[in-house]
Amino acid sequence: MTGTFASARMLLSNVLDLLTLEARRAGLTLLLMLACGVIGALLTAAAWLGLMAALVLWAVAQGADWQVAIAAVAVGNLVTAAALFWYCLRVSRNLLFPATRRQLRPTQIAVVPE
């Protein structure tokens, strides 16, 4: 009986060691993923700003007033951001599991007069 208990204890210890190592690895991987996401977002924003600056310079080279070109780019970005925000609000209803909630809601028994 003592040998069985010792074996079970050793197995549990090994499983907990493995769990600890994998949790540490998962935490480091998550941290790496977050860092890569932040750096990627910054690089994307920098590229977008460069693209918008190039668009303004192109418009000015074509004869547009620089104030009008900057305003047009800013308004275009605001309209795009507003459309994306509206779309996010619209699809956010899917996060509430509407079909599952309908299925779990108590059914209303309709009494039909005879």
Number of C-alpha atoms within 10 A of each C-alpha: 6 7 8 9 10 11 12 12 12 12 12 12 12 12 12 12 12 12 12 12 12 12 12 12 12 12 12 12 12 12 12 12 12 12 12 12 12 12 12 12 12 12 12 12 12 12 12 12 12 12 12 17 15 12 15 22 16 13 17 16 11 9 10 14 12 14 10 13 20 19 12 14 15 13 12 12 13 12 12 12 12 12 12 12 11 12 11 11 11 10 9 10 10 10 7 9 9 11 10 9 10 10 9 9 9 8 8 6 6 6 6 5 4 3
